[in-house]
Amino acid sequence: MYTKKIKYTTFDGSYSVESIYSEPDRYAQIDLISGSNKNLIPRGGGFSYSALSFDKKSISISTKHLNRFLEFDPKRKIIKVESGVKLIDLINFLHKKGFYLPVIPGHPLITIGACIAADVHGKNPFYDGTFCDWVNAIELYHPIKGYLKLKNNSKIFSLTCGGFGMTGLIINTSLKIKPLKSNFIETNIKKTNTIYDLINALVKSKSDYSYTWSNLSNLKKHETGLLFESSWVLKKLPVHATKFNDFKGYNFNYNTRKLLPFSLFNKFTIFLFNKFYFFYALTFKRNFKIHHIKSNFPFGFFSIYHFFYGRQGFYEPQFLVSFQNSFLFIQTVLHIIKKSKVSACFMSLKKFNGRQESLSMTGKGILVSFNFKRTKDLDLFLLKLKPILIKFKVQPNLTKDSKIDYIQAKNTIKNYKKFKAAINTYDSKRVFKSYLSNKIRL
Ligand SMILES: Cc1cc2nc3c(=O)[nH]c(=O)nc-3n(C[C@H](O)[C@H](O)[C@H](O)COP(=O)(O)OP(=O)(O)OC[C@H]3O[C@@H](n4cnc5c(N)ncnc54)[C@H](O)[C@@H]3O)c2cc1C
């Protein structure tokens, strides 16, 4: 078995700590690690922006070797895989068989176990729901309870979906899949002139997938935005088995970024980068077709902006705000950005609909993401932002919010109290803990 002390750092570069890492390659080794009487926490690809898969007092159990495909049943439209299978490997496999996963988040190298534990969303959570809506069953390991086979109507299943590893280690899962509609996705881009128009256009959009992008580095013109609307190209059907080389994905993470000891971004270069992106999108991407697999990772090439932040890192929180409050909330945040010295890069919006019973976002509304450079001014800005988050009761995406604290969590995570009571009843010893779960007192 492979165990060692390593230095962990969150994807956004905000927090690092040394702790024990284990990489079991058979079930007996999982039992052995669990016998150590230490706290534990599962770890997938380690791509969360916040410290969800490690803590200095916990042993992280990597699912790197839990990477087998167990069953594929095209008639029942079901696939069973181990939890460490990478999203991109599953998507590539399904593509060749003429199927796809309806919920695909924006990084190809994350693991299926983490997609359940974080109940992630894809390009259109408003119509397709969240990842756990497509999970039939899981097998969960807990050192005191053993191996539990859980159907999607069980209480522990609901606690695990969006439970961020606190119920135990997901060993494998059975997922619902859909027949592939086409090989290609077609995207159109519209420019809007005000935030109000942007929200309106997004809310009214009937496309299969829609999201927006706004440049926040030019505060005089931040009202201008882009609406991306994508739909399956259904004219020439379905050619899934075309010559297609497996998409490998890209692997930007903290370890690649730290090679750059300083940030290439300052107010001026962020402004130039965004200007270029705006021009590029409107000139070359106004109406374009792209392979459906690549379309899942729209920031594929442009995720290079993460690299430009260098070792210093960034802060990219995401919040769910009700449709009713969305305009006022966004206006208020943009106003305090304007009044502060924080370096804001962009804002992105998409519609959301989730039915969560754990810690992930739940209900209908708009998902709002902001991207900031990590500077001293960021902390001052956050002092002003946090009361607004609480006032508007905007729910945080825990995978992205490395700055969340107990007060914000207690007041904005919809099921915080319910989850806390349920997890303590399920596991009074609270074996599985991360830095973030400790920070928000769970
Ligand atoms: C560029 C980028 C784009 C992203 N886009 C999106 C997006 O569009 N939508 C979205 O929802 N998210 C998005 N994310 C967030 C990402 O989907 C989540 O952070 C995901 O959980 C990371 O997966 P991972 O395998 O790296 O898990 P880790 O970061 O290692 O772990 C995440 C959590 O899952 C738990 N976990 C991992 N494996 C298991 C297991 N087998 N059993 C139980 N618990 C487990 C961990 O304990 C931890 O709490 C994005 C992230 C990046 C970096």
The ligand as an SDF file (V2000), in Angstrom:
LIG
                    3D

 53 58  0  0  0  0  0  0  0  0999 V2000
  -11.8370   24.0640  -14.0660 C   0  0  0  0  0  0  0  0  0  0  0  0
  -12.9370   23.5200  -13.1840 C   0  0  0  0  0  0  0  0  0  0  0  0
  -14.2500   23.5930  -13.6290 C   0  0  0  0  0  0  0  0  0  0  0  0
  -15.2930   23.1070  -12.8160 C   0  0  0  0  0  0  0  0  0  0  0  0
  -16.5690   23.1760  -13.2890 N   0  0  0  0  0  0  0  0  0  0  0  0
  -17.5910   22.7290  -12.5310 C   0  0  0  0  0  0  0  0  0  0  0  0
  -18.9290   22.7390  -12.9990 C   0  0  0  0  0  0  0  0  0  0  0  0
  -19.2050   23.1250  -14.1420 O   0  0  0  0  0  0  0  0  0  0  0  0
  -19.9030   22.2740  -12.1780 N   0  0  0  0  0  0  0  0  0  0  0  0
  -19.6280   21.8150  -10.9170 C   0  0  0  0  0  0  0  0  0  0  0  0
  -20.5740   21.4090  -10.2070 O   0  0  0  0  0  0  0  0  0  0  0  0
  -18.3750   21.7570  -10.4570 N   0  0  0  0  0  0  0  0  0  0  0  0
  -17.3550   22.2150  -11.2210 C   0  0  0  0  0  0  0  0  0  0  0  0
  -16.0670   22.1550  -10.7430 N   0  0  0  0  0  0  0  0  0  0  0  0
  -15.8420   21.6500   -9.4010 C   0  0  0  0  0  0  0  0  0  0  0  0
  -15.5680   20.1260   -9.4440 C   0  0  0  0  0  0  0  0  0  0  0  0
  -16.5570   19.5010  -10.2060 O   0  0  0  0  0  0  0  0  0  0  0  0
  -15.6410   19.5610   -8.0290 C   0  0  0  0  0  0  0  0  0  0  0  0
  -14.7630   20.2570   -7.1990 O   0  0  0  0  0  0  0  0  0  0  0  0
  -15.3220   18.0680   -7.9970 C   0  0  0  0  0  0  0  0  0  0  0  0
  -15.7990   17.5830   -6.7700 O   0  0  0  0  0  0  0  0  0  0  0  0
  -13.8230   17.7930   -8.0920 C   0  0  0  0  0  0  0  0  0  0  0  0
  -13.6340   16.4220   -8.2960 O   0  0  0  0  0  0  0  0  0  0  0  0
  -12.3090   15.6980   -7.7920 P   0  0  0  0  0  0  0  0  0  0  0  0
  -12.3240   14.3120   -8.3290 O   0  0  0  0  0  0  0  0  0  0  0  0
  -11.1240   16.5190   -8.0780 O   0  0  0  0  0  0  0  0  0  0  0  0
  -12.6180   15.6280   -6.2030 O   0  0  0  0  0  0  0  0  0  0  0  0
  -11.8340   16.1530   -4.9320 P   0  0  0  0  0  0  0  0  0  0  0  0
  -11.5950   17.6060   -5.0590 O   0  0  0  0  0  0  0  0  0  0  0  0
  -10.6690   15.2820   -4.6630 O   0  0  0  0  0  0  0  0  0  0  0  0
  -12.9600   15.8920   -3.8180 O   0  0  0  0  0  0  0  0  0  0  0  0
  -14.1570   16.6350   -3.8160 C   0  0  0  0  0  0  0  0  0  0  0  0
  -15.0670   16.1190   -2.6980 C   0  0  0  0  0  0  0  0  0  0  0  0
  -15.5590   14.8290   -3.0400 O   0  0  0  0  0  0  0  0  0  0  0  0
  -15.2690   13.9010   -1.9950 C   0  0  0  0  0  0  0  0  0  0  0  0
  -14.9950   12.6190   -2.6460 N   0  0  0  0  0  0  0  0  0  0  0  0
  -14.1290   12.3770   -3.6560 C   0  0  0  0  0  0  0  0  0  0  0  0
  -14.1840   11.0790   -3.9970 N   0  0  0  0  0  0  0  0  0  0  0  0
  -15.0800   10.4890   -3.1730 C   0  0  0  0  0  0  0  0  0  0  0  0
  -15.5350    9.1600   -3.0010 C   0  0  0  0  0  0  0  0  0  0  0  0
  -15.1140    8.1440   -3.7580 N   0  0  0  0  0  0  0  0  0  0  0  0
  -16.4310    8.9130   -2.0090 N   0  0  0  0  0  0  0  0  0  0  0  0
  -16.9060    9.9100   -1.2200 C   0  0  0  0  0  0  0  0  0  0  0  0
  -16.5050   11.1870   -1.3380 N   0  0  0  0  0  0  0  0  0  0  0  0
  -15.6060   11.4630   -2.3070 C   0  0  0  0  0  0  0  0  0  0  0  0
  -14.0500   14.4800   -1.2880 C   0  0  0  0  0  0  0  0  0  0  0  0
  -13.9790   14.0220    0.0520 O   0  0  0  0  0  0  0  0  0  0  0  0
  -14.3730   15.9580   -1.3560 C   0  0  0  0  0  0  0  0  0  0  0  0
  -15.2700   16.3110   -0.3310 O   0  0  0  0  0  0  0  0  0  0  0  0
  -15.0060   22.5740  -11.5390 C   0  0  0  0  0  0  0  0  0  0  0  0
  -13.6860   22.4710  -11.1010 C   0  0  0  0  0  0  0  0  0  0  0  0
  -12.6550   22.9430  -11.9070 C   0  0  0  0  0  0  0  0  0  0  0  0
  -11.2490   22.8310  -11.4230 C   0  0  0  0  0  0  0  0  0  0  0  0
  1  2  1  0
  2  3  1  0
  2 52  2  0
  3  4  2  0
  4  5  1  0
  4 50  1  0
  5  6  2  0
  6  7  1  0
  6 13  1  0
  7  8  2  0
  7  9  1  0
  9 10  1  0
 10 11  2  0
 10 12  1  0
 12 13  2  0
 13 14  1  0
 14 15  1  0
 14 50  1  0
 15 16  1  0
 16 17  1  0
 16 18  1  0
 18 19  1  0
 18 20  1  0
 20 21  1  0
 20 22  1  0
 22 23  1  0
 23 24  1  0
 24 25  2  0
 24 26  1  0
 24 27  1  0
 27 28  1  0
 28 29  2  0
 28 30  1  0
 28 31  1  0
 31 32  1  0
 32 33  1  0
 33 34  1  0
 33 48  1  0
 34 35  1  0
 35 36  1  0
 35 46  1  0
 36 37  1  0
 36 45  1  0
 37 38  2  0
 38 39  1  0
 39 40  1  0
 39 45  2  0
 40 41  1  0
 40 42  2  0
 42 43  1  0
 43 44  2  0
 44 45  1  0
 46 47  1  0
 46 48  1  0
 48 49  1  0
 50 51  2  0
 51 52  1  0
 52 53  1  0
M  END
$$$$
